[in-house]
């Protein structure tokens, strides 16, 4: 059996709450009036009849005793006669009143019944209007919110304007649902973007593995052949052999880059001392002619990961910064700790910065601004950072060039003193 709509059920409940008590009260009132009105209206008349009857009986008894004693009294006889006449008159009046009451009582009760029906009808109209208004104020917004829930479930946008206004509390619910819908839409978009990025990354890694494999196979005999040419070739072919050796080295470097991009960090994770890692990378990759500024606070949380992979990723960022800033440029490497014990490593340079059209896709494979680059360095860096559950971003540095920021989850959170500036 089909269930009645919510609005119909709500209207029936409100009408029942309004009408059932009213009907019961009116029915009890009508019944009580029918039982009590005759009694109330006849009580005074019968009291007067009883009083005159008692007076007539007393006067007649006194007159009778006087006659029995042989001394009849005209005064007592006259008094008894007056009392009898008064009782007879009161009795006659009471009988007439009783007849009138018998005539009026049924008609009065009919009037009471009709009045009760009219009152009930008025209450029914008023209650139905009030119940209809309340049901609309409740059912329409609820039906609308239920429809919004279905839209959110299907991922469809919510209406711009609300149809069923209702009480102010429903506006609070609408605002909450709109906020939830926006957050769900953002979450779906982020999840879809992450899924596409993962799929694209897997495709790139697979192609990188294949390219690395295809390059490594012929490079080994080519390298042996070049080594033999370097020993046996006549001087006239020396320049040609040097070109072959240089280009072969570039191919080997490209093959290693492809192989590295196609492989995620392997092996068990271990505690990584980020301050020591930053100092080591700065010593290894920043030349003495550059101005280097290291900002490393005390008490940096430990990061669990792969030291070699993180060193290669950070080294790539520092190497790019050195190349962009030039031999006498300024390189800044700053370590800080966020409120959630997240370790932040920022690499900045005062070079020309990244072009606006390259910045949004700077971490994509094969995107590079170098003439001799493979376009895999930053892609490998992002792959490594994300493998450590971190993030990496690029932007413009305050000192004028590019800024790359790595964020890695730390394992402890402790209060840190003010950063100490170290310059060389």
N, C-alpha and C positions, 0 to 999 in steps of 0.2 A: 504494500500500500504506500502510495507516494506521501511524503511528509509535507505538511503545509509550509509555505515560505516563512521565513523568520519574522517578517513584518506582521503577517496574519497571526502567528502565534503570540507575538508581543501584544498586539491589539486585543486579542481574546483575554490574555492574562490581565491587562490593565482594566478592561471592562469588568471582568470577574471581581477584581479587587474593589472596584467602585460600586457595582450594582448589587452583588450578593449581600453585603451587610445592609444596604439600604432597603432591599426587599424584605429581609428578615425583620428589621426594625419597624417598617410600616405594617407588616402583617401582625406583629405582636401588639403594636399600638391600636390597630383596628379591633383586634380581639379583646383587648383590655377595655377599650371604650364601650364595646357592645355589652360587656359584662358589668361594668361599673356605673355607667351613666344612669340606668334605671334605678339602681340601688341608691345612688347619691340623690337623685331628684325626688324620690318617694320617702326618704327617711324623715324629713321635717313634718310632712303631712301626717304620717303614722304616729309620730311623737305627740302631735297636738290631739289626735283622736284618742290616744291612750290617756292623756292628761284630762280631757273633758269627760271621758268615761269614768275615770277614777273619781272625779269630783261629783259626777251624777250619782254614782254608787254610794259614796259617803253621805250625800245629802238624803238620799232615799232611805238609808239605814237609820239615820237619826230620826227622820219622821216616823218610821215604823216603830222604833223603840218608844217614842212618845205615845203613840196610839196604844201600844201594848200596856203601857203603864196607866192607861186611863186618863191621860192628860194630853190630848192632841193639841199640837201647836200650829196655828195658821201660818206663822212665820216660817217654821221648818217645812211645812208643806209647800209654801210658795218658793222657798229656796230650792227644794228638791225638784220642783217643776222647772225652774229656770235652768238648773244644772242639766236636767234631762234634755231640755230644748237646745241648750248649747251643744251638748254631745251629739244630738241628732243632726244639728246644722253642720258641725265639723265633720261628721261622718259622711254627710251628703257631699260636702265640698271635696273631701278626700276621694270619694268614689268618682266624682267628676274629673278631678285631676288625674286619677289613675287611668280613666278612659282617654283623656287627652294624651297622656304619656304613651299609652298603648298605640294611639294613632300616630304620634310623632316619632316614636323611637325607631321603628323600621325605616321610615323615610330619612331620619337623621343619619342612620347607619349607612343607608345607601349614598347619602351625600358625602359621608366620611370615606366610603369606599371609592366614590368617584374622585373626590379630592386626592386620596392616596394614589389613585391611578394617574391623575394629572401630575402630581408631584413626581411620581416614578417616571413618567414619560419625560418630564423636564430634566430630571436627573439623568435619564438615559441619553438624551440629546447632549447635555453638557458633558457627561462622562465620555460619550463617544467622540465628541470634538476634542476633549482634552487627551483622551487615549490616542486618537488619531494623530494629534500634534506630537505627543511624546514618542509614539512609534515612528513617526517620520524623522524626528530629531535623533532617534537612536538607530533605526534600521537603515536609513539611507547612507549615513556615514559609514556604518559597519559594512554594508554591501559594497560601498565604494572601496573601503580598505581591503576587503577580501579580493575584489577585482585587482587592486594594486598588487596584492601579494602574488596573484597569478602572473601579472606582468613581470614582476621581479623574478619569479621562478623561470619564466621563459626568456629573461634577459632583454625584455622590451622596455622602452623609455616610459616613464610615468607621465600622465597628463599634466599640462602646465597649470591649469586651474582646477580647483576642486568643485564637484557638482553638489554633493550633499554636505552643507556646512556643518550643522550640528553644534554641539557644545564646544567651548574653547578647548577642552581636553582633546578633542579630535584633531584640532590644529597641531597640537603637540605631537600626536601620533603621526600626522602627515609629514611634519618636519623630520621626525625620526626616520620615517620610511624613505623620504627623499635622500637623507644623508646615507642611509644604509644602501639605497640603490646606487648612489654615486660611488660609494666605497666598493660595492660589489663589481660595478662596471670597471673601476680602476684595477681591482684585483684580477678580473678576467683579462683585461688588456695586458697587465703585467705578466700574468701566467702564459698568455698566448705569445707575448714577445719573448719570454724566457724559453718557451717550447720551441719557437722558431729559431732562437739563437742557439739552443742546444742542438737542434737538428742541423742548422747550418754549420755549427762547429764540428759536428760529427762528420758531415760531408767534407769539410775542409781538411780535417785530420786524416780521413781516409785517402783523399787525393794526395795529401802531403806524404803519407806513407808510401803510396805507390810511386810518386815522383822521386822520393829519396831512394827507393829500391832501384828504380830504373836508372838513376844517376850513378849510384855506387857501383853497379855491375861493370859498366865500361870504364869507369874512372881508374880502377886499379891497374888494368893493363896499359891504359894511356899514361899513367904516372910512371910505370916501369919503362915504357918506351921513351918518354921524355928524359928520364934519368940516363938512359943509354945514349940518347942523342947529345945530351950535354957532355958526355965523355968522348963520343966518337965523331960528332959533326964537325965539319971544317969551320974555320972562323967566319967565312962568308955567311954561314947559316946561323951564327950565334944569336943575332937579333930575332930571327924567326923562332928559334927554340925558346928564347926568353919570353916571347909573347905567348907561346904555347904553355910554358910553365905558369905564367901569371894567370892566364885564363883558366887553366886547369885548377889552380888554387882557388879561384873564384867559384868554380863549379863545386869543388869540395866543400867550400864554406856554405854554398847554397844547399848542398845535399845534407850537411849537418843541421842547417836551420830547418829544412823540411822534416828531417827525422825527429828533431827536438819538438817541433810543433805537432807532429803526429803521435807524441808520447806524453802521457800525463805523468806527474811525479809518482814514482813507485817506491816501494819499501815502507817500513813502519815509520810513523811520525815520531819526532824527538823534540825536546825543548830547544827553542831557538832564542839566542840572546840577541835581540834586535839592536841594541846599542853597539855591541861588538861587530855585528854584521854590517851596520852602516859605516863604522869607522874603517873596517877592512875594505869595503867597496870604495870608499872615498880615497883611501891611500892607493888603491890599485888602479882607479879609473880617472881620477882628477889629476892632471899634470901640475907640476910645480909652478908653471907660469900663470895658471889661473888663480883667481881669488876664490877660495873655498870657505864657506861658513857652515859649520856644523852646530846645530842646536839639539842637544841630547840631555834631557832631564834625568834625574836619579829616580830609581824605583819604577822603571818601565816594566809592565807585566810581561811574563814569559808567553811566547807564542809557540804552540805545538805545530810542527810542520817539517818540511824538508829544507835543510839549510842550503844545499847546492842549488835547488830550484829557485828559492827566494833570492839567493845571491845573483843568479843569472838574470832574474827579472829586474832586480834593483840596479844591477850593473848595466843592463840595457838602457834604463832610464837615465842613469848618470852619463853613460857614453853619448846618448843623444843630446843631453844638455851641454856637454863639453863641445860636441861638434857644432851645435847651434850657437853657442856663446863665442866660440873662437878661442885661440890659444891664450888670450889675455882677458877673457870674460870672467863673469862672476857666477859661481855655482853655489846654491844654497840647498842643504839637506837638513830638514827639521823633523825631529821626532816629537810627538806629543801623545797624550792619553786622553781619550774622551771619557765622559761620565760613566759609561757602561764598560770600562776597562778595555775599550777598543784602542789598539795601537795604530797611530796615524803617522805615515811617513810621507813627507812632501818634498819633491825635488823641483827646484826652480832654477831658471837661468835668465840672463838679461839679453838673450838673442832676439831674433825677429819675431818669434812666436809662431803659432800655427795659423795657417790660412783659415778664414771663416768657413769655406766650403769643405775643408778637410776635417775640421774639428769634430763634427758629429759622427764621422766614421773612421776616426784615426786608429781605433783598435781592431778594425776589420782586417782580415788577411789580405795581403797584396796591396794595401794602401800605404804609400810612402811618398815623401817629398824629396828623397835622395835619388840622385841619378844612378847610383850603384847599389841601392838597397834592394833587399828581397821583399820588403813589406810584411815580414813575419815577426820582427822583433817585438813590437807592441802587442801583436796578437798572442805571441807566446807569453808575454808578461801578464796579459789579462787571463789567459788560460791558467797560468800558475797561481795567480792571486785567487781566482775563483775556485780552484781546486783546494785552497786553504780556507774556504768559506768567507773570503773577503771580497772587497770591491776596489776598483781602480777607476779614476776619473781624470779628465784633462781639462785645462782651462788656461786663462791668462794669468801670469804671475804679477805680483805687485811691483816687482823690479823691472818689468817690461817684457819679459819673454814668455816662455811656456811654463806651465806648472802641472805636474802629475802627482796625484795623491793616492796612496795605497792605504786601505783600512783593513786591518787584520784583527780577528777576535783574540783578546788576551785571556789568560786563565786566572789572574788575580787582579784585584782592584785595591789600591792603596793610595793614601794622600801623597801627592807629589810636591816637592819644593819648586820654587820658581826656576824656569829654564836658565841654564848657564850658556852664555855665548862663547863659542870657541872659533877663532879665526886663524887661518894660516895664509 
